[in-house]
């Protein structure tokens, strides 16, 4: 059975090495699509590749969100490599076999041939004041989780289904055929540990960039619920940044909710070799500047190569509204 993990990537050098080392025992190959990282992510992947980890790294500089088509493209690329199953994972998601090595492969092998999808429940882990801030290994440092899984499981999809023009939905929460979700059982005693918040500054950069990518994609996407979980904090930072960035609780805890359970995952990746301490605030600023640079250059390219767009922007610059 050939298992391939397909992952999008943007400025994840604090968790990327742990993600690869943990899943290297589970999957046979990694495919990463980097979306213009400005941190050490690519250097870490190159170092892991030099160690012998089987991975493929691609890069795009697109500054807008095209989540479903990109995920579908990654799925088809993995299927073209002969993958029997494709794990659609993010860098902050860790398959947790809970001390039973081989459980994932066993469940996949046990599915009937007509079953094309296996779903994984996802549980969110949160940073707390009790975390050891000196420990760079995220899934060991952050050990407190929500009491219940998230509402939307992630999917693992049979590679051969790519021939049937299967699509992967936003967030990899569904596989679709002709607009209809393919049903699949939820894995038993097996799930994903989700570490979306590792520091408040990482969270700020993630939410700002994530929401701006959706806005840049046009009204159709911006009006939908794509990356809706970024909207509230994006709007707060846009309209009242001090509410977060001068809030001691946010800067120290990242809004960890009440009722968390101390339940660290069964991390199987060993120690880190290429991850280094960093300044989360400076990294966030550099990442946002890099994204702004990419967005501005792509806007300029559109104006330079499209007369209609150039005329539209010219007219917009001469459209004035009296506001006082």
Secondary structure as GFF3:
##gff-version 3
##sequence-region A 1 324
A	DSSP	beta_strand	3	9	.	.	.	ID=ss1
A	DSSP	alpha_helix	16	23	.	.	.	ID=ss2
A	DSSP	beta_strand	29	34	.	.	.	ID=ss3
A	DSSP	alpha_helix	41	51	.	.	.	ID=ss4
A	DSSP	beta_strand	55	59	.	.	.	ID=ss5
A	DSSP	alpha_helix	67	80	.	.	.	ID=ss6
A	DSSP	beta_strand	85	88	.	.	.	ID=ss7
A	DSSP	beta_strand	93	96	.	.	.	ID=ss8
A	DSSP	alpha_helix	103	109	.	.	.	ID=ss9
A	DSSP	beta_strand	117	126	.	.	.	ID=ss10
A	DSSP	alpha_helix	138	141	.	.	.	ID=ss11
A	DSSP	beta_strand	144	145	.	.	.	ID=ss12
A	DSSP	beta_strand	154	158	.	.	.	ID=ss13
A	DSSP	three_ten_helix	159	164	.	.	.	ID=ss14
A	DSSP	beta_strand	167	168	.	.	.	ID=ss15
A	DSSP	three_ten_helix	170	172	.	.	.	ID=ss16
A	DSSP	beta_strand	175	177	.	.	.	ID=ss17
A	DSSP	beta_strand	180	181	.	.	.	ID=ss18
A	DSSP	beta_strand	185	194	.	.	.	ID=ss19
A	DSSP	alpha_helix	200	216	.	.	.	ID=ss20
A	DSSP	alpha_helix	219	222	.	.	.	ID=ss21
A	DSSP	three_ten_helix	228	230	.	.	.	ID=ss22
A	DSSP	alpha_helix	231	240	.	.	.	ID=ss23
A	DSSP	alpha_helix	242	245	.	.	.	ID=ss24
A	DSSP	alpha_helix	248	253	.	.	.	ID=ss25
A	DSSP	beta_strand	261	262	.	.	.	ID=ss26
A	DSSP	alpha_helix	280	305	.	.	.	ID=ss27
A	DSSP	alpha_helix	307	317	.	.	.	ID=ss28
###
